[in-house]
Amino acid sequence: MPKHLRSSRWLLGLTLSLITVAASAATAEEWLQRMDTAARQQNYIGTLVYGARGQMETLRVFHRANEQGESERLMSMNGEPREMVRHGNTVLFTGNGGLPRAYVRGGAATPFDAEQLQRALPHYQVVAVGEDRVAGRATQVVDVRAGDAFRYSYRLWLDTGSGLLLKSVRHGVDGIPVELMMFTDIDIGTVPGDEQLKATVETQPKQVDTQPISTMSPSESRWDIADLPPGFKQTMAERDAAQPNEEHLVFSDGLASVSVYISPSPAGSASPPINIREGALSVFSRQVDKHRVYVIGDVPELTVQRFAQGISPREG
């Protein structure tokens, strides 16, 4: 074959390969858009398991979406009776103890939304990796791969018919799973009735602190954090009106979030640094200028340590 024809064939093959890769990436992002829409608009009833720290928990899930908005009920099936009922932005917890944080954050059917994903894309790679079955249903598998050691990666199984998230595995930087969420059965399209969306666990009323929280601009904070992990930006700062020397700062890369709590230490106390990891949750605490700093987030230990080591009082 003439040399120029061989070169042309090689260039054509390379071009087609690049087009295929680009199309695959676009398809993967479109799947995540479908997931976000389905989580808010689909009706379903199902049983879901959550695994972390070597423990498993089973939840019964009811979700309804109509012109009045979203309603959802999560009910624990093992251990102490516990429930969460959500109507729009109003959330009610009943029973002793809590439910897995993953569900409390954003409901059962999505770990993040499409808007968050768009902000995070520079630090993750989104890839469609094949097909599988979950809870007897066909799924598209999508990887959301972290670009560095400061964030976790995800593997997601999305229902091919509805786009609902049926399974999610969060992986640590070593590739080992740190958190699992999976429906073992689900009826998509079944509309829960009013009775199924009411809490049934009896509980004693609990006193709620109603002191107002004052939201600040980042420039009003009394603290600086140097050398932030790539992609993380401050999204919120607040101060409790009853405790004006305490601050809560929130940072996010679009998917992962980190909270920083700063409060004065009792006189004479100077405890050593604390480093804790429970499943996907990492906690690091240290003493800074007569204050105790706690950094908490669903991120690797390296990330909370970077935040804690970089914090210092703002001059002036």
URFENBEL-V704904 format. One line per field, one symbol per residue. ss: DSSP state (h for helix, s for strand, l for the rest). psi: psi as a letter, one per 30 degrees, with the letter a starting at -180 (. if undefined). Layout:
ss = ???
psi = ???
This chain:
ss = llhhhhhhhhhhhhhhhhhhhhhhhhhhhhhhhhhhhhhhhllsssssssssllssssssssssssllsssssssslllllssssssllsssssslllllhhhhhhlllllllhhhhhhhhhhsssssssssssllssssssssssllllllssssssslllllssssssslllllssssssssssssllllllhhhlllllllllllllllsssslhhhllssslllllllssssssssllssssssssssllllsssssssslllllllllsssssllssssssssllssssssslllhhhhhhhhhhssslll
psi = kkefeeeeeeeeeeeeeeeeeeeeeeeeeeeeeeeeeefffkklklkkkkklhglkkkkkkkkkkaffakkkkkkkflakkklkkkjbgkkkkllkallkeeeeeglfgkflleeeeeffefglkkkkgalakkhgkklkkkkjkkfagflllkkkjkkfeffkjfkkkkklfgfkkfkkkkkfkkjkfkjkleefgkkfkklkkkkkjgkkkjklleffkgkkjlhkkkfkkkfkklkkffifgkljkkklgeekkkkkkklkkkkfkillkkjkkjbfkkkkklkjhglkkkkklilleeeeeeeeffklkkk.
